[in-house]
Amino acid sequence: MADLTKDVISSMEELINKVQSVISSRVVANNSEITEIHVLSDSSRSAKQIARDVQSALMAEFDIEVNYKIISIAQIDTGGRVYNDSRFIFSNCSFMTNGIRAEAAVTLIRGSESYEGFSSGINTKRMKYRLLVNAVLDCIKKVITSEHILLLEDVDIFQIAKTNVVVVALMHVTHQYEELLIGSCLVKKDEGEAVVKAALDALNRRITAILNS
């Protein structure tokens, strides 16, 4: 479990804010224990569903199990506007090797649904990153139409301020245009997890427009 520093609390609130229907959130901690989670949401989903997603997201991202009783949900009428209904959230990923072959598996969460994606290829360090991104794209392909094509352009790890950062470049191609999508993520625990989150950072910027077009 991560130490409940100010930055970790901020990261938790940022994660909760990505849960479907959530508008804003505040996490309160005391003596290294989360004591209260306050969430403001739209009214498109039940408070029970939102609380469950908050629990799942914190467990998947921070390995923290919270009691639903400390999650307080306040819902407001947003005039039909639904918040965060399209974004994908990281759940888990794995990378297995068998000689010169390798396979990546990724699970993402969107709302109350989970999606699994897979990719296989040659077992090299650089290919590991590419296979993980392609497993993410395999998830996304399950919800977008064939009018939208997503391709991996490049993935690499750079160092800035003595910190490793994963940068992923994706190409989104339609009959009308093509656009480059860039995402990044700090490497905190695992490089593979950071690769997946960098790909999601690139995709989630455009996923609502892609799904609605």
C-alpha positions in Angstrom: 0.0 0.0 0.0 1.3 3.5 -0.9 2.2 5.9 1.9 -0.6 8.5 2.2 1.6 11.6 1.4 0.0 14.8 0.0 1.0 13.8 -3.5 -0.5 10.3 -3.1 -3.8 11.8 -1.8 -3.8 14.2 -4.8 -3.2 11.2 -7.1 -6.1 9.4 -5.5 -8.5 12.3 -6.0 -7.3 12.6 -9.6 -8.1 8.9 -10.1 -11.5 9.2 -8.4 -12.3 12.2 -10.6 -12.0 9.9 -13.6 -14.7 7.5 -12.4 -17.8 7.6 -14.5 -20.3 10.3 -13.2 -17.8 11.9 -10.8 -17.4 15.7 -10.9 -15.0 16.2 -8.1 -13.7 14.4 -4.9 -11.8 14.9 -1.7 -9.9 12.3 0.2 -9.3 12.8 4.0 -6.6 10.8 5.7 -5.6 10.7 9.4 -2.5 8.8 10.7 -1.9 7.0 7.4 -5.5 5.9 7.2 -8.2 7.1 4.8 -11.0 8.2 7.0 -13.4 9.9 4.6 -13.9 10.1 0.9 -16.3 12.8 -0.3 -17.6 12.6 -3.9 -19.7 15.0 -6.0 -21.3 13.3 -8.9 -24.0 13.7 -11.6 -27.2 11.8 -11.1 -26.8 9.4 -14.1 -25.8 6.5 -11.9 -26.7 5.3 -8.4 -24.5 6.3 -5.4 -24.0 2.6 -4.8 -22.5 2.0 -8.3 -20.2 5.0 -7.9 -19.0 4.0 -4.5 -18.2 0.5 -5.8 -16.2 1.9 -8.7 -14.3 4.2 -6.3 -13.4 1.1 -4.2 -12.3 -0.8 -7.3 -10.2 2.0 -8.7 -8.4 2.6 -5.4 -7.7 -1.1 -5.0 -6.4 -1.5 -8.6 -4.3 1.6 -8.6 -3.1 1.9 -5.0 -3.7 -1.5 -3.5 -5.9 0.1 -0.8 -9.1 -1.4 0.4 -11.6 1.1 1.7 -14.9 0.5 3.4 -17.9 1.8 1.4 -19.2 3.4 4.6 -16.5 6.1 4.5 -17.5 7.1 0.9 -20.0 9.9 0.9 -21.7 10.6 -2.4 -23.5 13.9 -3.1 -25.4 14.0 -6.4 -26.6 17.0 -8.3 -28.7 17.6 -11.3 -26.4 18.5 -14.2 -29.1 19.0 -16.7 -28.4 15.8 -18.6 -24.7 16.2 -18.8 -22.9 13.0 -17.9 -19.3 13.2 -16.5 -16.5 10.9 -17.3 -18.7 8.4 -19.1 -16.1 7.4 -21.7 -12.7 7.2 -20.1 -10.9 4.0 -19.6 -9.1 3.3 -16.3 -6.2 0.9 -15.7 -7.0 -2.3 -13.8 -4.0 -4.6 -14.4 -1.5 -5.8 -16.9 0.8 -8.8 -17.3 3.7 -9.8 -19.5 4.6 -13.5 -20.0 7.5 -14.9 -22.0 8.2 -18.3 -23.5 11.6 -18.5 -25.1 11.7 -15.9 -27.9 8.0 -15.4 -27.7 6.1 -13.1 -25.4 2.4 -12.1 -24.7 1.0 -9.1 -23.0 -2.4 -8.9 -21.4 -4.2 -5.8 -20.2 -7.5 -5.2 -18.4 -9.2 -1.8 -18.4 -12.3 -0.5 -16.7 -14.8 1.8 -18.3 -17.8 2.6 -16.1 -19.0 -0.7 -14.7 -17.5 -2.8 -17.5 -14.1 -4.4 -17.8 -12.3 -5.1 -21.1 -9.4 -7.5 -21.7 -6.9 -7.1 -24.5 -4.0 -9.2 -25.7 -1.0 -9.0 -28.0 1.9 -11.4 -28.8 5.2 -11.1 -30.6 9.0 -11.5 -30.2 10.5 -11.3 -26.7 12.7 -8.2 -26.5 12.7 -5.4 -24.0 11.6 -2.8 -26.5 8.9 -5.2 -27.9 7.5 -5.5 -24.4 6.4 -1.9 -24.4 5.0 -2.2 -27.9 3.1 -5.4 -27.0 1.5 -3.7 -23.9 0.3 -0.7 -25.9 -1.1 -3.0 -28.6 -2.9 -4.9 -25.9 -4.5 -1.6 -24.8 -5.5 -0.9 -28.4 -7.0 -4.5 -28.5 -9.3 -3.4 -25.6 -10.3 -0.1 -27.2 -11.1 -1.8 -30.5 -13.9 -3.6 -28.7 -15.9 -0.4 -28.3 -15.0 1.8 -31.3 -16.3 1.4 -34.9 -14.2 0.2 -37.8 -14.3 3.9 -39.1 -11.6 4.6 -36.5 -8.2 3.0 -36.8 -5.7 3.3 -33.9 -2.0 2.5 -34.5 1.0 2.5 -32.3 3.6 5.0 -33.7 6.2 4.8 -31.0 6.8 4.2 -27.3 9.9 5.1 -25.3 11.1 6.0 -21.8 12.9 9.3 -21.2 14.5 10.8 -18.1 13.5 14.3 -16.9 14.2 15.8 -13.5 15.9 12.4 -12.6 12.6 10.7 -13.2 11.7 8.1 -15.9 8.7 9.1 -18.0 7.0 6.8 -20.5 5.8 8.6 -23.7 3.4 6.9 -26.1 2.6 8.2 -29.6 -0.5 6.8 -31.3 -2.0 7.5 -34.8 -5.7 7.9 -35.1 -6.8 7.5 -38.7 -10.3 8.0 -40.2 -11.5 8.5 -43.8 -11.4 12.3 -43.2 -8.2 12.9 -41.3 -5.3 11.5 -39.3 -4.1 12.8 -36.0 -1.2 12.1 -33.6 -2.2 11.3 -30.0 0.5 11.7 -27.4 0.4 10.5 -23.8 2.8 10.2 -20.9 3.1 8.7 -17.4 5.7 8.8 -14.7 7.3 5.5 -13.9 6.4 5.0 -10.2 6.2 1.3 -9.5 6.3 -0.7 -12.7 7.4 0.2 -16.2 4.8 -1.9 -17.8 2.0 -0.3 -15.8 3.4 3.1 -16.7 3.4 2.2 -20.4 -0.3 1.2 -20.2 -1.2 4.4 -18.4 0.7 6.5 -20.9 -1.3 4.9 -23.7 -4.5 5.6 -21.8 -3.4 9.2 -21.3 -3.2 9.6 -25.1 -6.5 7.8 -25.8 -8.6 9.3 -23.1 -8.0 12.8 -24.4 -10.0 11.8 -27.6 -12.1 8.8 -26.7 -15.3 10.7 -26.1 -15.1 12.4 -29.5 -14.2 9.0 -31.1 -17.2 7.2 -29.5 -19.6 10.0 -30.4 -18.6 10.5 -34.0 
